[in-house]
Amino acid sequence: MKTFLTINIFLLLLSACSYDNAFSRFDISPERAKSEESIVSSKIYDAKSIAGVLSCVYLNAVNPDKYKDGEYFYIYLYTKDNKAAVSFTLNDMNASITKELEADNEFTVLTDSNTSWQKYYFVKFEQADTNLTLIAKFENYASDAIVFQKDD
């Protein structure tokens, strides 16, 4: 009888905690929670070492009602050579829109990243039916490929 009572109390205590998730202790919007779940980062390599870090948010997953006529990304990156020109490809196709943003921009609320030493971009690509492979290319180096799974 003691074992049965102990197990039931233990199960009751565990079930009381089951309604919490990673975001329940924070006061963040549902859009920010979706954004945090979809942020992916990649290292940027030159010939010898790591040259920077790239992070991106797939905006179609965060707000599918607003971003539905293409593939949209919010990208922020740091490179040792902050003067280097960057281009983005998705599944080996160039971006149709690449807009450099200020550190404080409309997407800052999605990532809470607005440091002056990073660069921020809003990037749009044509609609793709397959999984998405995003790469940032610089003059002499590139990022690792970032792959996003498309929902069917």
TABELNOR-V837742 format. One record per helix or strand of 2 or more residues. SS is the DSSP state (alpha for helix, beta for strand). FROM is the first residue (numbers start at 1). TO is the last residue. If there is no record, write none. Layout:
# TABELNOR-V837742
SS | FROM | TO
SS | FROM | TO
This chain:
# TABELNOR-V837742
alpha | 2 | 16
alpha | 30 | 38
beta | 40 | 45
beta | 50 | 58
alpha | 59 | 62
beta | 71 | 79
beta | 87 | 90
beta | 93 | 94
beta | 97 | 101
alpha | 108 | 111
beta | 119 | 125
beta | 132 | 137
beta | 142 | 143
beta | 146 | 148
